Amino acid sequence: MTEKVPRWREVATALTEGIRGGIYEPGKKLPTEHDLARHFQLNRHTIRRALEELANAGLIRTEQGRGSFVSDDPVEYRIHARPRFSEWMQGVNRHAARRKLVLRRMPADEVPDRALVQAALGAPREVILLERVGYADERPVSYSRHVFDAALHDGLLAALEAQDSITGALNGLGIESLRQRTQVTARCPDSHEASLLRMEPTDPLLRTVGYNVTPAGRPIELSIGHYPARRMQLVFELLQPDMTDIMHDASPR
């Protein structure tokens, strides 16, 4: 005689199929226990048992007072001497896209994060400010602000307008950029960041501050990135043997 499957397991199986079939997308909130109980015509205790099973399997996460959410499928973003977002997304089989929010030339004393700009670029009179959102498989995974010394190259603004890739724009001008150092902090997003990244106000946000220079050590760029911690994992790679001399040359003297 076939053993009867417990009702909570039937619910867990149905929800699992919904998650894997894309009905419930990564990061999205599941229906409430009350709504699930009404849908499956079961009591809330049975629904809660099914949700516990999904949580134990890592398919969902439950937050006190907020409900249950489908677990995100995080992307590993490797940070090294030559970070390239698009190339890395392709390497992990993700479709990468970017949307420019701001690109303009402006006086340096009007740019956000002026103290960081001075620390990264010295005291430029004018800067070029670029703000954009990065996507992986149509999900926002980064909101970044990039500040360049406008005196770096006369054609820099036009190159950034024509290219989605900062590396491509700089290379087209004969400029090689290396990441000198990256600082990482964690906090909750502000309302602007939460809106752009489709985050809840209480979700964890990773903030990076990157300093880029030429191989000769000339400051090029201040890069400030914001990443939803549940969608992006920052991986810091150790220097490869052939990069040691390059980074030695890029270090301030």
Contacts in CASP RR format, 6 or more apart in sequence:
PFRMAT RR
TARGET T0000
AUTHOR 0000-0000-0000
METHOD contacts of the structure
MODEL  1
MTEKVPRWREVATALTEGIRGGIYEPGKKLPTEHDLARHFQLNRHTIRRA
LEELANAGLIRTEQGRGSFVSDDPVEYRIHARPRFSEWMQGVNRHAARRK
LVLRRMPADEVPDRALVQAALGAPREVILLERVGYADERPVSYSRHVFDA
ALHDGLLAALEAQDSITGALNGLGIESLRQRTQVTARCPDSHEASLLRME
PTDPLLRTVGYNVTPAGRPIELSIGHYPARRMQLVFELLQPDMTDIMHDA
SPR
7 40 0 8 1.000
7 42 0 8 1.000
7 46 0 8 1.000
8 46 0 8 1.000
8 47 0 8 1.000
8 49 0 8 1.000
8 50 0 8 1.000
8 53 0 8 1.000
9 50 0 8 1.000
9 53 0 8 1.000
10 40 0 8 1.000
11 36 0 8 1.000
11 40 0 8 1.000
11 42 0 8 1.000
11 46 0 8 1.000
11 47 0 8 1.000
11 50 0 8 1.000
12 50 0 8 1.000
12 51 0 8 1.000
12 53 0 8 1.000
12 54 0 8 1.000
14 40 0 8 1.000
15 24 0 8 1.000
15 30 0 8 1.000
15 50 0 8 1.000
15 51 0 8 1.000
15 54 0 8 1.000
15 59 0 8 1.000
16 54 0 8 1.000
16 57 0 8 1.000
16 59 0 8 1.000
18 24 0 8 1.000
19 54 0 8 1.000
19 59 0 8 1.000
19 60 0 8 1.000
19 70 0 8 1.000
24 30 0 8 1.000
24 70 0 8 1.000
25 70 0 8 1.000
26 70 0 8 1.000
26 71 0 8 1.000
26 72 0 8 1.000
26 73 0 8 1.000
26 139 0 8 1.000
26 231 0 8 1.000
27 69 0 8 1.000
27 70 0 8 1.000
27 71 0 8 1.000
27 72 0 8 1.000
27 230 0 8 1.000
28 69 0 8 1.000
28 70 0 8 1.000
29 66 0 8 1.000
29 67 0 8 1.000
29 68 0 8 1.000
29 69 0 8 1.000
29 70 0 8 1.000
30 36 0 8 1.000
30 51 0 8 1.000
30 60 0 8 1.000
30 67 0 8 1.000
30 68 0 8 1.000
30 69 0 8 1.000
30 70 0 8 1.000
31 39 0 8 1.000
32 67 0 8 1.000
33 44 0 8 1.000
33 47 0 8 1.000
33 48 0 8 1.000
33 51 0 8 1.000
34 44 0 8 1.000
36 47 0 8 1.000
37 43 0 8 1.000
37 44 0 8 1.000
37 46 0 8 1.000
37 47 0 8 1.000
40 46 0 8 1.000
40 47 0 8 1.000
51 60 0 8 1.000
51 62 0 8 1.000
51 68 0 8 1.000
54 60 0 8 1.000
54 68 0 8 1.000
55 61 0 8 1.000
55 62 0 8 1.000
55 68 0 8 1.000
58 71 0 8 1.000
59 70 0 8 1.000
59 71 0 8 1.000
60 68 0 8 1.000
60 69 0 8 1.000
60 70 0 8 1.000
60 71 0 8 1.000
61 68 0 8 1.000
61 69 0 8 1.000
61 71 0 8 1.000
62 68 0 8 1.000
62 69 0 8 1.000
63 69 0 8 1.000
63 202 0 8 1.000
66 200 0 8 1.000
66 202 0 8 1.000
71 230 0 8 1.000
72 228 0 8 1.000
72 230 0 8 1.000
72 231 0 8 1.000
73 231 0 8 1.000
74 230 0 8 1.000
74 231 0 8 1.000
74 232 0 8 1.000
74 233 0 8 1.000
75 89 0 8 1.000
75 92 0 8 1.000
75 94 0 8 1.000
75 136 0 8 1.000
75 141 0 8 1.000
75 231 0 8 1.000
75 232 0 8 1.000
75 233 0 8 1.000
76 92 0 8 1.000
76 232 0 8 1.000
76 233 0 8 1.000
76 235 0 8 1.000
77 83 0 8 1.000
77 85 0 8 1.000
77 88 0 8 1.000
77 141 0 8 1.000
77 142 0 8 1.000
77 227 0 8 1.000
77 232 0 8 1.000
77 233 0 8 1.000
77 234 0 8 1.000
77 235 0 8 1.000
78 88 0 8 1.000
78 235 0 8 1.000
78 236 0 8 1.000
78 237 0 8 1.000
79 179 0 8 1.000
79 182 0 8 1.000
79 208 0 8 1.000
79 234 0 8 1.000
79 235 0 8 1.000
79 236 0 8 1.000
79 237 0 8 1.000
80 179 0 8 1.000
80 236 0 8 1.000
80 237 0 8 1.000
80 239 0 8 1.000
80 243 0 8 1.000
81 178 0 8 1.000
81 179 0 8 1.000
81 239 0 8 1.000
81 243 0 8 1.000
81 246 0 8 1.000
81 247 0 8 1.000
81 250 0 8 1.000
82 167 0 8 1.000
82 177 0 8 1.000
82 178 0 8 1.000
82 179 0 8 1.000
83 179 0 8 1.000
84 165 0 8 1.000
84 167 0 8 1.000
85 96 0 8 1.000
85 98 0 8 1.000
85 134 0 8 1.000
85 142 0 8 1.000
86 96 0 8 1.000
86 98 0 8 1.000
86 164 0 8 1.000
86 165 0 8 1.000
89 95 0 8 1.000
89 96 0 8 1.000
89 136 0 8 1.000
90 96 0 8 1.000
94 136 0 8 1.000
94 137 0 8 1.000
95 135 0 8 1.000
95 136 0 8 1.000
95 137 0 8 1.000
95 138 0 8 1.000
96 134 0 8 1.000
96 135 0 8 1.000
96 136 0 8 1.000
97 134 0 8 1.000
97 135 0 8 1.000
97 138 0 8 1.000
98 132 0 8 1.000
98 133 0 8 1.000
98 134 0 8 1.000
98 135 0 8 1.000
98 164 0 8 1.000
99 132 0 8 1.000
99 133 0 8 1.000
99 134 0 8 1.000
99 135 0 8 1.000
100 130 0 8 1.000
100 131 0 8 1.000
100 132 0 8 1.000
101 131 0 8 1.000
101 132 0 8 1.000
101 133 0 8 1.000
101 196 0 8 1.000
102 129 0 8 1.000
102 130 0 8 1.000
102 131 0 8 1.000
103 128 0 8 1.000
103 129 0 8 1.000
103 130 0 8 1.000
103 131 0 8 1.000
103 157 0 8 1.000
103 160 0 8 1.000
103 161 0 8 1.000
104 128 0 8 1.000
104 129 0 8 1.000
105 126 0 8 1.000
105 127 0 8 1.000
105 128 0 8 1.000
105 129 0 8 1.000
105 150 0 8 1.000
105 157 0 8 1.000
106 126 0 8 1.000
106 127 0 8 1.000
106 128 0 8 1.000
106 129 0 8 1.000
107 125 0 8 1.000
107 126 0 8 1.000
107 127 0 8 1.000
108 114 0 8 1.000
108 117 0 8 1.000
108 121 0 8 1.000
108 123 0 8 1.000
108 124 0 8 1.000
108 125 0 8 1.000
108 126 0 8 1.000
108 127 0 8 1.000
111 117 0 8 1.000
111 127 0 8 1.000
111 129 0 8 1.000
111 147 0 8 1.000
112 145 0 8 1.000
113 145 0 8 1.000
113 147 0 8 1.000
113 222 0 8 1.000
113 224 0 8 1.000
116 209 0 8 1.000
116 222 0 8 1.000
116 224 0 8 1.000
117 124 0 8 1.000
117 127 0 8 1.000
117 147 0 8 1.000
117 222 0 8 1.000
119 211 0 8 1.000
119 222 0 8 1.000
120 147 0 8 1.000
120 210 0 8 1.000
120 211 0 8 1.000
120 219 0 8 1.000
120 221 0 8 1.000
120 222 0 8 1.000
121 127 0 8 1.000
121 147 0 8 1.000
121 148 0 8 1.000
121 149 0 8 1.000
121 219 0 8 1.000
121 221 0 8 1.000
121 222 0 8 1.000
122 219 0 8 1.000
124 149 0 8 1.000
124 150 0 8 1.000
124 151 0 8 1.000
125 150 0 8 1.000
125 151 0 8 1.000
126 150 0 8 1.000
126 151 0 8 1.000
127 147 0 8 1.000
127 148 0 8 1.000
127 149 0 8 1.000
127 150 0 8 1.000
128 147 0 8 1.000
128 148 0 8 1.000
128 149 0 8 1.000
128 150 0 8 1.000
128 156 0 8 1.000
128 157 0 8 1.000
128 160 0 8 1.000
129 145 0 8 1.000
129 146 0 8 1.000
129 147 0 8 1.000
130 145 0 8 1.000
130 146 0 8 1.000
130 147 0 8 1.000
130 148 0 8 1.000
130 160 0 8 1.000
130 166 0 8 1.000
131 143 0 8 1.000
131 144 0 8 1.000
131 145 0 8 1.000
131 146 0 8 1.000
132 143 0 8 1.000
132 144 0 8 1.000
132 146 0 8 1.000
133 140 0 8 1.000
133 142 0 8 1.000
133 143 0 8 1.000
133 144 0 8 1.000
133 196 0 8 1.000
133 197 0 8 1.000
134 140 0 8 1.000
134 141 0 8 1.000
134 142 0 8 1.000
134 143 0 8 1.000
134 144 0 8 1.000
135 141 0 8 1.000
136 231 0 8 1.000
139 198 0 8 1.000
139 231 0 8 1.000
140 196 0 8 1.000
140 197 0 8 1.000
140 198 0 8 1.000
140 228 0 8 1.000
141 197 0 8 1.000
141 227 0 8 1.000
141 228 0 8 1.000
141 231 0 8 1.000
141 232 0 8 1.000
142 197 0 8 1.000
142 225 0 8 1.000
142 226 0 8 1.000
142 227 0 8 1.000
142 232 0 8 1.000
143 193 0 8 1.000
143 196 0 8 1.000
143 197 0 8 1.000
143 225 0 8 1.000
143 226 0 8 1.000
144 223 0 8 1.000
144 224 0 8 1.000
144 225 0 8 1.000
144 226 0 8 1.000
145 223 0 8 1.000
145 224 0 8 1.000
145 225 0 8 1.000
146 166 0 8 1.000
146 221 0 8 1.000
146 222 0 8 1.000
146 223 0 8 1.000
146 224 0 8 1.000
147 221 0 8 1.000
147 222 0 8 1.000
147 223 0 8 1.000
148 156 0 8 1.000
148 220 0 8 1.000
148 221 0 8 1.000
149 219 0 8 1.000
149 220 0 8 1.000
150 156 0 8 1.000
150 157 0 8 1.000
152 175 0 8 1.000
152 220 0 8 1.000
153 159 0 8 1.000
153 173 0 8 1.000
153 175 0 8 1.000
155 173 0 8 1.000
156 169 0 8 1.000
156 173 0 8 1.000
159 168 0 8 1.000
159 169 0 8 1.000
159 170 0 8 1.000
159 172 0 8 1.000
159 173 0 8 1.000
160 166 0 8 1.000
160 169 0 8 1.000
162 169 0 8 1.000
163 169 0 8 1.000
166 177 0 8 1.000
166 221 0 8 1.000
167 177 0 8 1.000
170 176 0 8 1.000
170 177 0 8 1.000
170 220 0 8 1.000
175 214 0 8 1.000
175 220 0 8 1.000
176 214 0 8 1.000
176 215 0 8 1.000
177 212 0 8 1.000
177 213 0 8 1.000
177 214 0 8 1.000
177 220 0 8 1.000
177 221 0 8 1.000
178 212 0 8 1.000
178 213 0 8 1.000
178 214 0 8 1.000
178 215 0 8 1.000
178 246 0 8 1.000
178 247 0 8 1.000
178 250 0 8 1.000
179 210 0 8 1.000
179 211 0 8 1.000
179 212 0 8 1.000
180 210 0 8 1.000
180 211 0 8 1.000
180 212 0 8 1.000
180 213 0 8 1.000
180 217 0 8 1.000
180 250 0 8 1.000
180 251 0 8 1.000
180 252 0 8 1.000
181 210 0 8 1.000
181 211 0 8 1.000
182 208 0 8 1.000
182 209 0 8 1.000
182 210 0 8 1.000
182 211 0 8 1.000
182 236 0 8 1.000
183 208 0 8 1.000
183 209 0 8 1.000
183 210 0 8 1.000
184 206 0 8 1.000
184 207 0 8 1.000
184 208 0 8 1.000
184 234 0 8 1.000
185 206 0 8 1.000
185 207 0 8 1.000
186 204 0 8 1.000
186 205 0 8 1.000
186 206 0 8 1.000
186 207 0 8 1.000
186 229 0 8 1.000
187 204 0 8 1.000
187 205 0 8 1.000
187 207 0 8 1.000
188 201 0 8 1.000
188 202 0 8 1.000
188 203 0 8 1.000
188 204 0 8 1.000
188 205 0 8 1.000
189 197 0 8 1.000
189 199 0 8 1.000
189 201 0 8 1.000
189 203 0 8 1.000
189 205 0 8 1.000
189 226 0 8 1.000
191 201 0 8 1.000
193 199 0 8 1.000
193 205 0 8 1.000
193 226 0 8 1.000
194 200 0 8 1.000
194 201 0 8 1.000
194 203 0 8 1.000
197 205 0 8 1.000
197 226 0 8 1.000
197 228 0 8 1.000
199 205 0 8 1.000
199 228 0 8 1.000
203 228 0 8 1.000
203 229 0 8 1.000
203 230 0 8 1.000
204 228 0 8 1.000
204 229 0 8 1.000
204 230 0 8 1.000
205 226 0 8 1.000
205 227 0 8 1.000
205 228 0 8 1.000
205 229 0 8 1.000
206 226 0 8 1.000
206 227 0 8 1.000
206 228 0 8 1.000
206 229 0 8 1.000
206 232 0 8 1.000
206 234 0 8 1.000
207 224 0 8 1.000
207 225 0 8 1.000
207 226 0 8 1.000
207 227 0 8 1.000
208 223 0 8 1.000
208 224 0 8 1.000
208 225 0 8 1.000
208 227 0 8 1.000
208 234 0 8 1.000
209 222 0 8 1.000
209 223 0 8 1.000
209 224 0 8 1.000
209 225 0 8 1.000
210 222 0 8 1.000
210 223 0 8 1.000
210 224 0 8 1.000
211 219 0 8 1.000
211 221 0 8 1.000
211 222 0 8 1.000
211 223 0 8 1.000
212 219 0 8 1.000
212 220 0 8 1.000
212 221 0 8 1.000
212 222 0 8 1.000
212 223 0 8 1.000
213 219 0 8 1.000
213 220 0 8 1.000
213 250 0 8 1.000
214 220 0 8 1.000
214 250 0 8 1.000
215 246 0 8 1.000
215 249 0 8 1.000
215 250 0 8 1.000
216 249 0 8 1.000
216 250 0 8 1.000
217 249 0 8 1.000
217 250 0 8 1.000
217 251 0 8 1.000
217 252 0 8 1.000
227 234 0 8 1.000
239 247 0 8 1.000
END
